[in-house]
Amino acid sequence: MLLDVTQILRNQDEVLNFDEKISLDNKEFKQERIEFKEPVYAKGTVKNVGGVLVLEMEVSGSFTTVCDRCLKEITGNVSFSEEQSYVKSESEEKGEDALYLTDKKIDLYDLTIKGVFANLPSKNLCSEDCKGICHKCGADLNLEKCKCKAEDDWNPQFEILKGLFT
C-alpha cells in the first residue's frame, strides 16, 4: 500500500489523513505459524513539518495461530503506534531515524509488516494455565489425564536416589 505524499510536499504544515485496510501476505508469517485472515487497519496522518514528513499511525488487527503448549488454534490481537520521519533527499538534514523519501510515496505495507513483527507476542497461549500436551503420548493435558506412568520418565542413573523419595 503506497501512500502518495506529492500534495503535502509542496506546502509546509500540510496534513494528509489516511484510514486504510492493509492485507498482509501470510507467507511473511509462515515461520511464526501466524495467519491474518482479515486485513489490519492503519489509521493516521502525515504532516509536513519544515520540509520533513512526519508519519504517525495506529495499526490494529487480529490473527490466528496455535497455542505454544497444546497446539490448539487460537485468535490473538496486535496493535501498535508507529512514528516515522521522511526527508526528500540525501542533501537535506535528517533526524536520527528519518528515512529518505523515494518516488514521493510512503510504503505503509512495509511499515506495517515491521511493526507487526516487533509487536507480536513472544508466546501464544490459549490460557495462562495451559498444561500443554504429554511429551510421550501426545494427550492434551487440559482435557484428559495422561496415561503414561511417572516411572517411565525415570532416568536409571538416578535409581539409587529413588529410595530417598519413597
PyMOL commands that set and color helices and strands:
alter all, ss='L'
color gray80, all
select helices_A, chain A and resi 6-10+26-32+108-119+150-153+156-165
alter helices_A, ss='H'
color red, helices_A
select strands_A, chain A and resi 2-4+15-22+40-49+52-66+73-87+99-100+105-107
alter strands_A, ss='S'
color yellow, strands_A
deselect
rebuild
show_as cartoon
